[in-house]
Amino acid sequence: MSCTFRNNYFESDEFLVLALHSLSVIQVPIYTLGVYIIIMKTPNEMGKMKFPMLLVHLT
């Protein structure tokens, strides 16, 4: 089995950089919102679970 480079845009480094940066632009605000919700909006009854939940979210 051999891999051949067809020299199209979807196999280029530029496409990978653009795709991954585009995903980062979408993901970072969503993860930031998740951290805000865990820290600020978690009920007081779940005080013991706040840190483990935040740790799981960040990893």
PDB file of N, H, CA, C and O in Angstrom:
ATOM      1  N   MET A   1       0.847  -1.170   0.000  1.00  0.00           N
ATOM      2  CA  MET A   1       0.000   0.000   0.000  1.00  0.00           C
ATOM      3  C   MET A   1       0.892   1.232   0.000  1.00  0.00           C
ATOM      4  O   MET A   1       1.814   1.347   0.807  1.00  0.00           O
ATOM      5  N   SER A   2       0.613   2.127  -0.889  1.00  0.00           N
ATOM      6  H   SER A   2      -0.136   2.034  -1.545  1.00  0.00           H
ATOM      7  CA  SER A   2       1.425   3.331  -0.965  1.00  0.00           C
ATOM      8  C   SER A   2       0.524   4.560  -0.867  1.00  0.00           C
ATOM      9  O   SER A   2      -0.633   4.542  -1.289  1.00  0.00           O
ATOM     10  N   CYS A   3       1.070   5.598  -0.315  1.00  0.00           N
ATOM     11  H   CYS A   3       2.009   5.613   0.028  1.00  0.00           H
ATOM     12  CA  CYS A   3       0.347   6.865  -0.195  1.00  0.00           C
ATOM     13  C   CYS A   3       0.852   7.799  -1.285  1.00  0.00           C
ATOM     14  O   CYS A   3       2.058   7.988  -1.447  1.00  0.00           O
ATOM     15  N   THR A   4      -0.057   8.363  -2.010  1.00  0.00           N
ATOM     16  H   THR A   4      -1.036   8.209  -1.878  1.00  0.00           H
ATOM     17  CA  THR A   4       0.336   9.291  -3.063  1.00  0.00           C
ATOM     18  C   THR A   4      -0.183  10.675  -2.719  1.00  0.00           C
ATOM     19  O   THR A   4      -1.315  10.836  -2.263  1.00  0.00           O
ATOM     20  N   PHE A   5       0.645  11.649  -2.940  1.00  0.00           N
ATOM     21  H   PHE A   5       1.565  11.518  -3.311  1.00  0.00           H
ATOM     22  CA  PHE A   5       0.289  13.046  -2.714  1.00  0.00           C
ATOM     23  C   PHE A   5      -0.278  13.596  -4.014  1.00  0.00           C
ATOM     24  O   PHE A   5       0.428  13.669  -5.020  1.00  0.00           O
ATOM     25  N   ARG A   6      -1.551  13.983  -3.998  1.00  0.00           N
ATOM     26  H   ARG A   6      -2.124  13.924  -3.180  1.00  0.00           H
ATOM     27  CA  ARG A   6      -2.218  14.437  -5.211  1.00  0.00           C
ATOM     28  C   ARG A   6      -2.134  15.941  -5.411  1.00  0.00           C
ATOM     29  O   ARG A   6      -2.621  16.467  -6.411  1.00  0.00           O
ATOM     30  N   ASN A   7      -1.524  16.624  -4.471  1.00  0.00           N
ATOM     31  H   ASN A   7      -1.129  16.197  -3.658  1.00  0.00           H
ATOM     32  CA  ASN A   7      -1.290  18.061  -4.578  1.00  0.00           C
ATOM     33  C   ASN A   7      -2.586  18.851  -4.729  1.00  0.00           C
ATOM     34  O   ASN A   7      -2.685  19.731  -5.584  1.00  0.00           O
ATOM     35  N   ASN A   8      -3.586  18.533  -3.892  1.00  0.00           N
ATOM     36  H   ASN A   8      -3.505  17.817  -3.198  1.00  0.00           H
ATOM     37  CA  ASN A   8      -4.791  19.350  -3.896  1.00  0.00           C
ATOM     38  C   ASN A   8      -4.858  20.122  -2.575  1.00  0.00           C
ATOM     39  O   ASN A   8      -4.076  19.878  -1.656  1.00  0.00           O
ATOM     40  N   TYR A   9      -5.791  21.038  -2.505  1.00  0.00           N
ATOM     41  H   TYR A   9      -6.426  21.236  -3.252  1.00  0.00           H
ATOM     42  CA  TYR A   9      -5.867  21.945  -1.353  1.00  0.00           C
ATOM     43  C   TYR A   9      -6.175  21.217  -0.053  1.00  0.00           C
ATOM     44  O   TYR A   9      -5.663  21.604   0.998  1.00  0.00           O
ATOM     45  N   PHE A  10      -6.993  20.177  -0.095  1.00  0.00           N
ATOM     46  H   PHE A  10      -7.409  19.863  -0.949  1.00  0.00           H
ATOM     47  CA  PHE A  10      -7.399  19.476   1.120  1.00  0.00           C
ATOM     48  C   PHE A  10      -6.271  18.654   1.734  1.00  0.00           C
ATOM     49  O   PHE A  10      -6.380  18.232   2.885  1.00  0.00           O
ATOM     50  N   GLU A  11      -5.213  18.421   1.008  1.00  0.00           N
ATOM     51  H   GLU A  11      -5.124  18.764   0.073  1.00  0.00           H
ATOM     52  CA  GLU A  11      -4.054  17.710   1.542  1.00  0.00           C
ATOM     53  C   GLU A  11      -2.929  18.660   1.936  1.00  0.00           C
ATOM     54  O   GLU A  11      -1.865  18.209   2.357  1.00  0.00           O
ATOM     55  N   SER A  12      -3.141  19.943   1.809  1.00  0.00           N
ATOM     56  H   SER A  12      -4.006  20.310   1.466  1.00  0.00           H
ATOM     57  CA  SER A  12      -2.075  20.898   2.091  1.00  0.00           C
ATOM     58  C   SER A  12      -2.050  21.290   3.565  1.00  0.00           C
ATOM     59  O   SER A  12      -3.025  21.109   4.293  1.00  0.00           O
ATOM     60  N   ASP A  13      -0.931  21.822   3.974  1.00  0.00           N
ATOM     61  H   ASP A  13      -0.138  21.969   3.382  1.00  0.00           H
ATOM     62  CA  ASP A  13      -0.780  22.309   5.342  1.00  0.00           C
ATOM     63  C   ASP A  13      -1.667  23.527   5.593  1.00  0.00           C
ATOM     64  O   ASP A  13      -2.157  23.724   6.705  1.00  0.00           O
ATOM     65  N   GLU A  14      -1.867  24.328   4.578  1.00  0.00           N
ATOM     66  H   GLU A  14      -1.469  24.168   3.675  1.00  0.00           H
ATOM     67  CA  GLU A  14      -2.704  25.523   4.728  1.00  0.00           C
ATOM     68  C   GLU A  14      -4.136  25.158   5.108  1.00  0.00           C
ATOM     69  O   GLU A  14      -4.749  25.829   5.939  1.00  0.00           O
ATOM     70  N   PHE A  15      -4.672  24.097   4.502  1.00  0.00           N
ATOM     71  H   PHE A  15      -4.174  23.552   3.828  1.00  0.00           H
ATOM     72  CA  PHE A  15      -6.041  23.677   4.819  1.00  0.00           C
ATOM     73  C   PHE A  15      -6.140  23.212   6.266  1.00  0.00           C
ATOM     74  O   PHE A  15      -7.089  23.556   6.970  1.00  0.00           O
ATOM     75  N   LEU A  16      -5.160  22.429   6.708  1.00  0.00           N
ATOM     76  H   LEU A  16      -4.389  22.149   6.136  1.00  0.00           H
ATOM     77  CA  LEU A  16      -5.188  21.942   8.093  1.00  0.00           C
ATOM     78  C   LEU A  16      -5.107  23.089   9.084  1.00  0.00           C
ATOM     79  O   LEU A  16      -5.813  23.090  10.092  1.00  0.00           O
ATOM     80  N   VAL A  17      -4.261  24.056   8.810  1.00  0.00           N
ATOM     81  H   VAL A  17      -3.687  24.055   7.991  1.00  0.00           H
ATOM     82  CA  VAL A  17      -4.136  25.218   9.696  1.00  0.00           C
ATOM     83  C   VAL A  17      -5.451  25.991   9.740  1.00  0.00           C
ATOM     84  O   VAL A  17      -5.919  26.366  10.815  1.00  0.00           O
ATOM     85  N   LEU A  18      -6.040  26.227   8.583  1.00  0.00           N
ATOM     86  H   LEU A  18      -5.660  25.923   7.709  1.00  0.00           H
ATOM     87  CA  LEU A  18      -7.301  26.963   8.525  1.00  0.00           C
ATOM     88  C   LEU A  18      -8.423  26.205   9.229  1.00  0.00           C
ATOM     89  O   LEU A  18      -9.207  26.804   9.966  1.00  0.00           O
ATOM     90  N   ALA A  19      -8.505  24.906   9.011  1.00  0.00           N
ATOM     91  H   ALA A  19      -7.868  24.420   8.413  1.00  0.00           H
ATOM     92  CA  ALA A  19      -9.566  24.107   9.621  1.00  0.00           C
ATOM     93  C   ALA A  19      -9.430  24.083  11.138  1.00  0.00           C
ATOM     94  O   ALA A  19     -10.417  24.272  11.850  1.00  0.00           O
ATOM     95  N   LEU A  20      -8.229  23.855  11.636  1.00  0.00           N
ATOM     96  H   LEU A  20      -7.428  23.701  11.058  1.00  0.00           H
ATOM     97  CA  LEU A  20      -8.044  23.771  13.085  1.00  0.00           C
ATOM     98  C   LEU A  20      -8.230  25.129  13.763  1.00  0.00           C
ATOM     99  O   LEU A  20      -8.771  25.195  14.867  1.00  0.00           O
ATOM    100  N   HIS A  21      -7.796  26.198  13.128  1.00  0.00           N
ATOM    101  H   HIS A  21      -7.356  26.145  12.231  1.00  0.00           H
ATOM    102  CA  HIS A  21      -8.021  27.513  13.712  1.00  0.00           C
ATOM    103  C   HIS A  21      -9.504  27.879  13.685  1.00  0.00           C
ATOM    104  O   HIS A  21      -9.995  28.523  14.611  1.00  0.00           O
ATOM    105  N   SER A  22     -10.209  27.482  12.651  1.00  0.00           N
ATOM    106  H   SER A  22      -9.810  26.958  11.898  1.00  0.00           H
ATOM    107  CA  SER A  22     -11.651  27.745  12.590  1.00  0.00           C
ATOM    108  C   SER A  22     -12.376  27.002  13.709  1.00  0.00           C
ATOM    109  O   SER A  22     -13.275  27.558  14.340  1.00  0.00           O
ATOM    110  N   LEU A  23     -11.997  25.763  13.956  1.00  0.00           N
ATOM    111  H   LEU A  23     -11.267  25.311  13.444  1.00  0.00           H
ATOM    112  CA  LEU A  23     -12.605  25.017  15.056  1.00  0.00           C
ATOM    113  C   LEU A  23     -12.287  25.656  16.404  1.00  0.00           C
ATOM    114  O   LEU A  23     -13.138  25.682  17.293  1.00  0.00           O
ATOM    115  N   SER A  24     -11.080  26.167  16.561  1.00  0.00           N
ATOM    116  H   SER A  24     -10.389  26.146  15.839  1.00  0.00           H
ATOM    117  CA  SER A  24     -10.698  26.810  17.826  1.00  0.00           C
ATOM    118  C   SER A  24     -11.534  28.054  18.088  1.00  0.00           C
ATOM    119  O   SER A  24     -11.904  28.334  19.229  1.00  0.00           O
ATOM    120  N   VAL A  25     -11.829  28.799  17.029  1.00  0.00           N
ATOM    121  H   VAL A  25     -11.529  28.572  16.103  1.00  0.00           H
ATOM    122  CA  VAL A  25     -12.645  30.012  17.179  1.00  0.00           C
ATOM    123  C   VAL A  25     -14.030  29.654  17.696  1.00  0.00           C
ATOM    124  O   VAL A  25     -14.630  30.433  18.436  1.00  0.00           O
ATOM    125  N   ILE A  26     -14.542  28.501  17.323  1.00  0.00           N
ATOM    126  H   ILE A  26     -14.054  27.868  16.721  1.00  0.00           H
ATOM    127  CA  ILE A  26     -15.857  28.066  17.781  1.00  0.00           C
ATOM    128  C   ILE A  26     -15.779  27.443  19.174  1.00  0.00           C
ATOM    129  O   ILE A  26     -16.652  27.692  20.005  1.00  0.00           O
ATOM    130  N   GLN A  27     -14.748  26.637  19.444  1.00  0.00           N
ATOM    131  H   GLN A  27     -14.038  26.435  18.769  1.00  0.00           H
ATOM    132  CA  GLN A  27     -14.672  25.867  20.677  1.00  0.00           C
ATOM    133  C   GLN A  27     -14.313  26.699  21.903  1.00  0.00           C
ATOM    134  O   GLN A  27     -14.874  26.473  22.975  1.00  0.00           O
ATOM    135  N   VAL A  28     -13.411  27.637  21.778  1.00  0.00           N
ATOM    136  H   VAL A  28     -12.955  27.821  20.907  1.00  0.00           H
ATOM    137  CA  VAL A  28     -12.944  28.394  22.955  1.00  0.00           C
ATOM    138  C   VAL A  28     -14.081  29.147  23.646  1.00  0.00           C
ATOM    139  O   VAL A  28     -14.171  29.072  24.872  1.00  0.00           O
ATOM    140  N   PRO A  29     -14.957  29.869  22.937  1.00  0.00           N
ATOM    141  CA  PRO A  29     -16.067  30.524  23.645  1.00  0.00           C
ATOM    142  C   PRO A  29     -17.023  29.535  24.318  1.00  0.00           C
ATOM    143  O   PRO A  29     -17.551  29.822  25.392  1.00  0.00           O
ATOM    144  N   ILE A  30     -17.246  28.378  23.697  1.00  0.00           N
ATOM    145  H   ILE A  30     -16.817  28.145  22.824  1.00  0.00           H
ATOM    146  CA  ILE A  30     -18.140  27.388  24.300  1.00  0.00           C
ATOM    147  C   ILE A  30     -17.531  26.818  25.575  1.00  0.00           C
ATOM    148  O   ILE A  30     -18.231  26.661  26.575  1.00  0.00           O
ATOM    149  N   TYR A  31     -16.224  26.505  25.554  1.00  0.00           N
ATOM    150  H   TYR A  31     -15.655  26.633  24.741  1.00  0.00           H
ATOM    151  CA  TYR A  31     -15.565  25.997  26.758  1.00  0.00           C
ATOM    152  C   TYR A  31     -15.505  27.070  27.846  1.00  0.00           C
ATOM    153  O   TYR A  31     -15.643  26.760  29.030  1.00  0.00           O
ATOM    154  N   THR A  32     -15.303  28.316  27.454  1.00  0.00           N
ATOM    155  H   THR A  32     -15.191  28.568  26.493  1.00  0.00           H
ATOM    156  CA  THR A  32     -15.290  29.410  28.421  1.00  0.00           C
ATOM    157  C   THR A  32     -16.662  29.563  29.076  1.00  0.00           C
ATOM    158  O   THR A  32     -16.749  29.787  30.283  1.00  0.00           O
ATOM    159  N   LEU A  33     -17.721  29.445  28.297  1.00  0.00           N
ATOM    160  H   LEU A  33     -17.650  29.263  27.316  1.00  0.00           H
ATOM    161  CA  LEU A  33     -19.069  29.493  28.853  1.00  0.00           C
ATOM    162  C   LEU A  33     -19.285  28.334  29.832  1.00  0.00           C
ATOM    163  O   LEU A  33     -19.904  28.515  30.881  1.00  0.00           O
ATOM    164  N   GLY A  34     -18.782  27.162  29.497  1.00  0.00           N
ATOM    165  H   GLY A  34     -18.278  27.016  28.645  1.00  0.00           H
ATOM    166  CA  GLY A  34     -18.898  26.017  30.398  1.00  0.00           C
ATOM    167  C   GLY A  34     -18.201  26.247  31.718  1.00  0.00           C
ATOM    168  O   GLY A  34     -18.731  25.890  32.770  1.00  0.00           O
ATOM    169  N   VAL A  35     -17.009  26.844  31.680  1.00  0.00           N
ATOM    170  H   VAL A  35     -16.578  27.134  30.826  1.00  0.00           H
ATOM    171  CA  VAL A  35     -16.279  27.152  32.917  1.00  0.00           C
ATOM    172  C   VAL A  35     -17.054  28.170  33.738  1.00  0.00           C
ATOM    173  O   VAL A  35     -17.168  28.024  34.955  1.00  0.00           O
ATOM    174  N   TYR A  36     -17.588  29.197  33.091  1.00  0.00           N
ATOM    175  H   TYR A  36     -17.496  29.316  32.102  1.00  0.00           H
ATOM    176  CA  TYR A  36     -18.384  30.204  33.792  1.00  0.00           C
ATOM    177  C   TYR A  36     -19.599  29.570  34.469  1.00  0.00           C
ATOM    178  O   TYR A  36     -19.902  29.871  35.624  1.00  0.00           O
ATOM    179  N   ILE A  37     -20.283  28.703  33.752  1.00  0.00           N
ATOM    180  H   ILE A  37     -20.037  28.459  32.814  1.00  0.00           H
ATOM    181  CA  ILE A  37     -21.480  28.070  34.321  1.00  0.00           C
ATOM    182  C   ILE A  37     -21.108  27.193  35.504  1.00  0.00           C
ATOM    183  O   ILE A  37     -21.807  27.200  36.518  1.00  0.00           O
ATOM    184  N   ILE A  38     -20.013  26.432  35.394  1.00  0.00           N
ATOM    185  H   ILE A  38     -19.446  26.427  34.570  1.00  0.00           H
ATOM    186  CA  ILE A  38     -19.600  25.567  36.500  1.00  0.00           C
ATOM    187  C   ILE A  38     -19.218  26.389  37.718  1.00  0.00           C
ATOM    188  O   ILE A  38     -19.600  26.047  38.837  1.00  0.00           O
ATOM    189  N   ILE A  39     -18.472  27.463  37.519  1.00  0.00           N
ATOM    190  H   ILE A  39     -18.162  27.741  36.610  1.00  0.00           H
ATOM    191  CA  ILE A  39     -17.992  28.255  38.662  1.00  0.00           C
ATOM    192  C   ILE A  39     -19.098  29.118  39.267  1.00  0.00           C
ATOM    193  O   ILE A  39     -19.256  29.152  40.487  1.00  0.00           O
ATOM    194  N   MET A  40     -19.858  29.809  38.435  1.00  0.00           N
ATOM    195  H   MET A  40     -19.731  29.782  37.444  1.00  0.00           H
ATOM    196  CA  MET A  40     -20.784  30.819  38.942  1.00  0.00           C
ATOM    197  C   MET A  40     -22.220  30.319  39.149  1.00  0.00           C
ATOM    198  O   MET A  40     -22.903  30.808  40.049  1.00  0.00           O
ATOM    199  N   LYS A  41     -22.683  29.387  38.370  1.00  0.00           N
ATOM    200  H   LYS A  41     -22.128  28.990  37.639  1.00  0.00           H
ATOM    201  CA  LYS A  41     -24.091  29.006  38.386  1.00  0.00           C
ATOM    202  C   LYS A  41     -24.377  27.666  39.055  1.00  0.00           C
ATOM    203  O   LYS A  41     -25.535  27.256  39.144  1.00  0.00           O
ATOM    204  N   THR A  42     -23.340  26.981  39.525  1.00  0.00           N
ATOM    205  H   THR A  42     -22.400  27.314  39.452  1.00  0.00           H
ATOM    206  CA  THR A  42     -23.566  25.707  40.204  1.00  0.00           C
ATOM    207  C   THR A  42     -24.210  25.978  41.562  1.00  0.00           C
ATOM    208  O   THR A  42     -23.729  26.837  42.300  1.00  0.00           O
ATOM    209  N   PRO A  43     -25.279  25.273  41.908  1.00  0.00           N
ATOM    210  CA  PRO A  43     -25.951  25.511  43.190  1.00  0.00           C
ATOM    211  C   PRO A  43     -25.035  25.223  44.384  1.00  0.00           C
ATOM    212  O   PRO A  43     -24.085  24.447  44.282  1.00  0.00           O
ATOM    213  N   ASN A  44     -25.338  25.856  45.502  1.00  0.00           N
ATOM    214  H   ASN A  44     -26.110  26.487  45.584  1.00  0.00           H
ATOM    215  CA  ASN A  44     -24.526  25.676  46.712  1.00  0.00           C
ATOM    216  C   ASN A  44     -24.559  24.236  47.220  1.00  0.00           C
ATOM    217  O   ASN A  44     -23.611  23.784  47.862  1.00  0.00           O
ATOM    218  N   GLU A  45     -25.628  23.523  46.939  1.00  0.00           N
ATOM    219  H   GLU A  45     -26.398  23.890  46.417  1.00  0.00           H
ATOM    220  CA  GLU A  45     -25.711  22.128  47.379  1.00  0.00           C
ATOM    221  C   GLU A  45     -24.682  21.237  46.691  1.00  0.00           C
ATOM    222  O   GLU A  45     -24.355  20.158  47.184  1.00  0.00           O
ATOM    223  N   MET A  46     -24.179  21.694  45.554  1.00  0.00           N
ATOM    224  H   MET A  46     -24.445  22.571  45.154  1.00  0.00           H
ATOM    225  CA  MET A  46     -23.184  20.920  44.810  1.00  0.00           C
ATOM    226  C   MET A  46     -21.776  21.451  45.032  1.00  0.00           C
ATOM    227  O   MET A  46     -20.904  21.262  44.184  1.00  0.00           O
ATOM    228  N   GLY A  47     -21.544  22.109  46.154  1.00  0.00           N
ATOM    229  H   GLY A  47     -22.252  22.263  46.843  1.00  0.00           H
ATOM    230  CA  GLY A  47     -20.249  22.720  46.438  1.00  0.00           C
ATOM    231  C   GLY A  47     -19.086  21.742  46.419  1.00  0.00           C
ATOM    232  O   GLY A  47     -17.990  22.085  45.977  1.00  0.00           O
ATOM    233  N   LYS A  48     -19.321  20.523  46.899  1.00  0.00           N
ATOM    234  H   LYS A  48     -20.212  20.245  47.258  1.00  0.00           H
ATOM    235  CA  LYS A  48     -18.255  19.520  46.911  1.00  0.00           C
ATOM    236  C   LYS A  48     -17.927  19.004  45.514  1.00  0.00           C
ATOM    237  O   LYS A  48     -16.822  18.517  45.274  1.00  0.00           O
ATOM    238  N   MET A  49     -18.870  19.107  44.603  1.00  0.00           N
ATOM    239  H   MET A  49     -19.767  19.503  44.798  1.00  0.00           H
ATOM    240  CA  MET A  49     -18.665  18.588  43.249  1.00  0.00           C
ATOM    241  C   MET A  49     -18.176  19.641  42.269  1.00  0.00           C
ATOM    242  O   MET A  49     -17.866  19.311  41.124  1.00  0.00           O
ATOM    243  N   LYS A  50     -18.099  20.899  42.687  1.00  0.00           N
ATOM    244  H   LYS A  50     -18.351  21.166  43.617  1.00  0.00           H
ATOM    245  CA  LYS A  50     -17.727  21.969  41.772  1.00  0.00           C
ATOM    246  C   LYS A  50     -16.311  21.786  41.235  1.00  0.00           C
ATOM    247  O   LYS A  50     -16.101  21.875  40.025  1.00  0.00           O
ATOM    248  N   PHE A  51     -15.340  21.535  42.101  1.00  0.00           N
ATOM    249  H   PHE A  51     -15.510  21.463  43.083  1.00  0.00           H
ATOM    250  CA  PHE A  51     -13.957  21.372  41.645  1.00  0.00           C
ATOM    251  C   PHE A  51     -13.770  20.127  40.777  1.00  0.00           C
ATOM    252  O   PHE A  51     -13.162  20.230  39.711  1.00  0.00           O
ATOM    253  N   PRO A  52     -14.268  18.949  41.188  1.00  0.00           N
ATOM    254  CA  PRO A  52     -14.109  17.786  40.296  1.00  0.00           C
ATOM    255  C   PRO A  52     -14.783  17.970  38.927  1.00  0.00           C
ATOM    256  O   PRO A  52     -14.257  17.524  37.907  1.00  0.00           O
ATOM    257  N   MET A  53     -15.949  18.630  38.913  1.00  0.00           N
ATOM    258  H   MET A  53     -16.376  18.993  39.742  1.00  0.00           H
ATOM    259  CA  MET A  53     -16.641  18.864  37.649  1.00  0.00           C
ATOM    260  C   MET A  53     -15.824  19.817  36.762  1.00  0.00           C
ATOM    261  O   MET A  53     -15.723  19.616  35.552  1.00  0.00           O
ATOM    262  N   LEU A  54     -15.248  20.846  37.374  1.00  0.00           N
ATOM    263  H   LEU A  54     -15.330  21.009  38.357  1.00  0.00           H
ATOM    264  CA  LEU A  54     -14.401  21.774  36.627  1.00  0.00           C
ATOM    265  C   LEU A  54     -13.147  21.079  36.107  1.00  0.00           C
ATOM    266  O   LEU A  54     -12.716  21.333  34.982  1.00  0.00           O
ATOM    267  N   LEU A  55     -12.571  20.220  36.905  1.00  0.00           N
ATOM    268  H   LEU A  55     -12.921  20.013  37.819  1.00  0.00           H
ATOM    269  CA  LEU A  55     -11.376  19.483  36.508  1.00  0.00           C
ATOM    270  C   LEU A  55     -11.670  18.565  35.317  1.00  0.00           C
ATOM    271  O   LEU A  55     -10.884  18.504  34.371  1.00  0.00           O
ATOM    272  N   VAL A  56     -12.785  17.864  35.362  1.00  0.00           N
ATOM    273  H   VAL A  56     -13.423  17.914  36.130  1.00  0.00           H
ATOM    274  CA  VAL A  56     -13.170  16.995  34.241  1.00  0.00           C
ATOM    275  C   VAL A  56     -13.444  17.826  32.989  1.00  0.00           C
ATOM    276  O   VAL A  56     -13.090  17.417  31.884  1.00  0.00           O
ATOM    277  N   HIS A  57     -14.066  18.974  33.156  1.00  0.00           N
ATOM    278  H   HIS A  57     -14.354  19.306  34.055  1.00  0.00           H
ATOM    279  CA  HIS A  57     -14.377  19.826  32.013  1.00  0.00           C
ATOM    280  C   HIS A  57     -13.096  20.342  31.359  1.00  0.00           C
ATOM    281  O   HIS A  57     -13.010  20.402  30.133  1.00  0.00           O
ATOM    282  N   LEU A  58     -12.117  20.708  32.153  1.00  0.00           N
ATOM    283  H   LEU A  58     -12.187  20.659  33.149  1.00  0.00           H
ATOM    284  CA  LEU A  58     -10.888  21.279  31.606  1.00  0.00           C
ATOM    285  C   LEU A  58      -9.938  20.231  31.018  1.00  0.00           C
ATOM    286  O   LEU A  58      -9.098  20.546  30.175  1.00  0.00           O
ATOM    287  N   THR A  59     -10.081  18.984  31.471  1.00  0.00           N
ATOM    288  H   THR A  59     -10.764  18.728  32.156  1.00  0.00           H
ATOM    289  CA  THR A  59      -9.202  17.957  30.908  1.00  0.00           C
ATOM    290  C   THR A  59      -9.870  17.306  29.737  1.00  0.00           C
ATOM    291  O   THR A  59      -9.296  16.411  29.118  1.00  0.00           O
TER     292      THR A  59
END
